[in-house]
Amino acid sequence: QVQLVESGGGLVQAGGSLRLSCVASGGSFYAMGWFRQAPGKEREFVAISTTGGRTYYGSSVKGRFTISRDNAKNTVYLQMNSLKPEDTAVYYCAANNIFLTTDDYDYWGQGTQVTVSS
């Protein structure tokens, strides 16, 4: 059974940093990434990383967030710097064997809350 478990969310002031982690068990995946959903908004693509090292970012986080991956540990990370109040959302880890920037992923974590205060 595949499980994705996120950690690292929390409350931070604007301009601060947080690092999210997501550990996958029960399978290994070509693509692992992050999405987020703020209250009243649709789920938004944040970043994706492949086993080959290819990365891609959503326009709203490019230059501030960095996705990385430890394939041996089946873990993907999201380093979030220069956080803004508009980054406040529940962040979801997703895994798939196809490179996608839409939310048509096969597997999802339970989500971790990130709150950025102004």
ZIFEN-V606346 format. One record per backbone hydrogen bond with DSSP energy under -0.5 kcal/mol. CO is the residue of the C=O (numbers start at 1). NH is the residue of the N-H. E is the energy in kcal/mol with one decimal. If there is no record, write none. Layout:
# ZIFEN-V606346
{{CO	NH	E} {CO	NH	E}}
This chain:
# ZIFEN-V606346
{{3	25	-2.6} {4	6	-0.5} {4	110	-0.6} {5	23	-2.2} {7	21	-2.7} {10	115	-2.8} {12	117	-2.5} {13	16	-2.2} {15	82	-0.6} {16	83	-2.3} {18	80	-3.3} {20	78	-2.3} {21	7	-2.1} {22	76	-2.3} {23	5	-2.1} {25	3	-2.3} {30	51	-1.5} {31	96	-2.5} {32	49	-2.6} {33	94	-2.4} {34	46	-2.4} {34	47	-1.7} {35	92	-2.9} {36	44	-3.6} {37	90	-2.4} {38	41	-2.2} {44	36	-2.4} {46	58	-3.0} {47	34	-3.0} {48	56	-1.6} {49	32	-2.7} {50	53	-1.9} {54	50	-2.1} {56	48	-2.1} {58	61	-1.4} {58	62	-1.3} {61	64	-2.4} {61	65	-2.2} {64	81	-1.8} {66	79	-3.1} {68	77	-3.0} {69	71	-0.6} {70	73	-0.7} {70	74	-0.6} {70	75	-2.0} {71	74	-0.7} {74	24	-2.8} {75	70	-2.9} {76	22	-1.8} {77	68	-1.7} {78	20	-2.6} {78	80	-0.6} {79	66	-2.5} {79	81	-0.6} {80	18	-2.0} {83	15	-3.2} {84	87	-2.4} {85	88	-1.8} {89	91	-0.6} {89	114	-2.7} {90	37	-2.1} {91	112	-2.1} {92	35	-2.6} {93	109	-2.4} {94	33	-2.7} {95	106	-0.7} {95	107	-1.8} {96	31	-2.8} {98	100	-0.7} {103	105	-0.9} {107	95	-2.0} {112	91	-3.1} {113	10	-0.9} {114	89	-2.0} {115	12	-2.6} {115	117	-0.6} {117	14	-2.4}}
